[in-house]
Amino acid sequence: MTPPTLESGLTTGATKVIADAAARDRRRVLADLVGLAKPRVVLMVLVTTAVGYYVGLAGAPDYGRLLHLLLGTLLAAGGTLALNQYWERDVDARMERTRLRPLPDGRLAPLEALLFGTAVTLAGLAYLAAFVGGLAFAVTAATSVLYLFAYTPLKLRTPFCTLVGAVPGALPPVTGWVVAREDLGLGAWVLFGILFLWQLPHTLAIARLYRDDYARAGVRLLPVVDADGTSTERQIVSGCLALLVVSLLPTLIGLAGPVYFTGAFVLGGGFVALGARQALAPSSAAARRVLLASLFYLPALLALLAFDKV
């Protein structure tokens, strides 16, 4: 056997280094593509969709249909969020909190993001149409269209973008409901109302915390254009109060029992108190408490609703 030469050893080593680098690049690109889809936001979409399905059930669950619903929703939501990052790449580059995302940081090319987002969104919508049904497809398609072509461009034009953006954010539980019931009954709109109203204090608290960042990027959220903060604080409190009222409706219309009603009242009352504290003594610390409370409130309320479903 011929002993290995120095040249062959160097060639083998170089080949290994190149192969390792290629594998590392593939993993990095894959991680960045997944990052475009905002997995934490998609997880919330899936949870609210599943709760809408469970609450809407009048009989035993069809787990196969639920699985198809969640898979199609995952693809459609992830693709839509990726397209949102494609459209907002220049805005993200001007904000400290988003400048290291894959597109503004240059780790992905815009065309890669556009192709990925478009393909995944269309795949999710086609999957829902084929394996779940026309209503689920229609509601999910409306969610994507409103998010991309209404909310996204309005962020640079008007503070009313928050209200517009809350509509697609509140539609996932409606998708779950229509798959369970094949209709858009009162319960679907109550779930929509809860998610819609929850987003107002949640989004305004984020915008209050990052007001300077949004202003630098030209994003016209309410705290950016509301110089003294009066309108922002008023809307946070009114949003929390309206949420408290609407969150009690599932019991009043027969979807949930007294345990849910009591828990919703306590959670909502606490949320209102924190919102009022922010309004009376505005500060970054108070806004952060409102934000953290919103992140606790929604999963706790949905868990109560699923637990005490009638």
N, C-alpha and C positions, 0 to 999 in steps of 0.2 A: 504494500500500500504506500502511495506517495504521501510524504508528510506535508501538512498544510504550509503554504508559504506565507510570508508577511503580507504579500499583495492580496492573496485570497482571504486572509483574515480581515484585512481592512475593508475589502469589498463586502464580506458577510456582515461586518459591523455596521457599515454605512447603510446596507439594505435594511437591517433591523431598525436603525434609527429612523429611516424614512417611513417604514411600515408603522412604527410606533407613533410618529408624528401624524401620519394620515389617520390612524385610528383615533388619536386624541382630537384631531380636527373634526372628525365625524361626530364624536361625542359632544364636542363643544357646539357644533352647529345644531345638533338635535336638541341639546339643552336650551339653546337660544330660541329655537322654533317653539318648543314647549313653553318657554317664558313669554313669547308673544301671545300665547293663548290665555295667560293669567290664570294658572291653575286654582288659586284660592278663590277667585271670583267665580270660576266655573263650578267649583265645589258648592258654593252657596246657591248657584242656579240649580244644581242637581238636587240639593236638599229641599229647596222650596218647591221644585217640581214634584218630588216624591211626596211631600206633605200634601200638596194639592190633590194628587192622585188618591192618597189614602183617605183624606177627609171626604173626598167626593164619592168614595165607594158606597154602594148600597148593598153589596153582597161580598162574596169571597174575592180576594185579590187574584188577578191573573198575572203571575210573576213573570211569565214569558213576555207578555205585552209591556209590563213595567220595565223589564230589561231593555227591550227595543226602544221604549220611550227615553230612557236615560242615556242610552248609547247615541241615539240620534240627537238628543239635546246637547250632550257633551260635544259632539262634533260641530253642531251649528253654533253653539255659544263660543267655543274656543276659536273657531274660524272668524266669527264676527269680531271678537276682541282682538284678534291678530290684525284684521283689516283696520280696526280703529287705530291700532298703533302705527300701521302704515300711513294712514291719513294724517296722523298727528305727530309724525316724526320730527318735523321742524319745530313744533311747539315744545315737544319733549326735550329737544336739544337746548332750549333756553331755560329750563327749570332744573334746579339742583336735585330735586327728588326724583327726576326721571331721566336725567342726561346720560346715565349709564345703562339705560335699556339697550337691547341689541341693535336697534336701528340708529339712534343718535350717536351711539358709541362706535358705529362702523363695523360691528361684528357680523352683521347681516346686510346684504344689499337690498334696497327697496323692492326690486323685482322679485327676489326670493320671498320676501314677506307677502307681497301681493299675490303671487302664485299660490303660496301655501295657504293664506287666508281664504282666497277664493275657492280653492279646491276643497278645503275642509268644510267650509260653510255649505257649499252646494252638495257635498256628500252627505252632510247631516240632514239637510232638507229633503234630499231624495230618499234617504233611509227612512225618515219619518213618514213620507208620503207612501212608500212601498210597504212598510211593516207595521205602521201604527194607524194612519188614517188621515183623511183630508183636513179635519178640524185641527189636529195637532200640527200638521204642516202649515196651515194658514196662520195660526197664532204665532208659531215660531218664526215664520217668514216675516210677519208683521213686526215682531220683536227686532229682528235683524235690520230690517229696512228703517224703522224708526230710530234705532240706535246709530246707524251709520249715516243716514241721509237727513235726519232731523236734529238729533241731539248733538252729534259731533260738529257740524258746521255752526250751529247756534252758539256754541261755547265761546266763539270769538266775536259774537255780535250782541248778545243780550243776556242779562241775568235770568231771564225766564227760561233759559236752557235747563235749569235745575228741574222745573216742573215738567218740561218736555222729556227730559232724560229719565224721570221717575216712571214714565209710562212703560217703556220696554223693560225697565227693571222690575216692574210689578207683574209682568205677564207670565213668567214661568209657572207660578202655582195655578194660573188659569189653564195653562197647557195641561198640567196634571189633572185638573178637574174635568176638562172636556174629554180626556182619554177615559176617565172613570165613568162619566155620566153621558157622554155624547151630547152635551148641551151646554149653554152658557147661562146657567141658572143663577139665582140670587147668591148662593154660596160662593160661586166663582168671583162675583163682584166684591163680596166682602173680603175674600182673600186678596184680591187686587187692591182694595182700599187699604188694607193693613200694610202691604208691601210698599204701596205708593207713599203713604204718609210717613212710614218709617224712614224712607230715604231722605226726607226733607231735613230733619235735624242732623241726621248722619252726614249728609253731603255738606251742609252749611258749616258744621263743626270742622270738617276737614278743610274747607275753603277758608275758614277763619284762621286756622292754624298755619296754613301755607299761603296766606293772602299776598305777601310780597313776591313769592315765587310765581303765583298765577299772574300777578300784575306785570311782572317782567316778561312773561310769555304772551301777554295780550289776551288772556282768558278772562272773560267778563262775568265771572261768578259774582253773586250779590255782595259778598264782603269786599270785593275789589272796588266796586262802584259806589258802595255805601260808606261814605267817608267817616261818619260818626258812629256807624254800627247799629243805629236805631232800628232800621228795617230788618237787619240780620237777626238781632236778638228777638225782635217781635215775631219773626217767622219761625224761629226755633221753638219759642214757647207755644205759639199757635199750632205748629205741627205736632208737638208733643201732646197738647190737649186734644186735638182732633184724633190723634192715634189712640189715646186712652179711650175715647168714646167708641170709635169704630172697632177697637180690639175686643169690646164686650159683646159685639153683635153675634159672633158664632153661638153663644149660649142662647141669646134672645131669639134666634131663628131656628134653634133646634139642632145645631151641628155639634155642640159641645155641652158638657155638664157644668155643675156648680164648682167643681175643683178648678176647671179652666177659668171660669168667671172670676173667682177669688184671686187666682194667680195673676190673671191679666190686669185686674184692678190694682194689685200691689205693685207689679212691674211698671205699669203705666204711671201710677202715682209717683214712684221713685224717679222715673224718667222726667216727668213734669217738674219735679222739685229741682233736679239738676239743671234743666233748661231754664227755670226761673232764676236759679242762682247765677247762671251765666249772664242772664239779662240784667240782673240787678248789679252785678259786679263783674263786668266783662274782663276777661284775661285769657291768656294762652292756657294757663293751668285749668281754668274752668271749662274752656272749650275742649280740652283734652279729656276731661272727665265726662263731658257729654258724648264724645266720640267713643270712649271705652264703654260707657253705659249702653250706647246703641249696639255695640258689638256683642254685649252680653244679652241685651233685651231680646233681640230677634230669635236666636236659637232657643232661648228659654221659653219664649212664648210659643214657638212652633212645637217644641217638645211637649208643653202642656196641652196644646191642641190635639196632638197625636195621641197623647196618653188618655185624655178625657173625652175622646170622640164618642158621640152618641150613636 
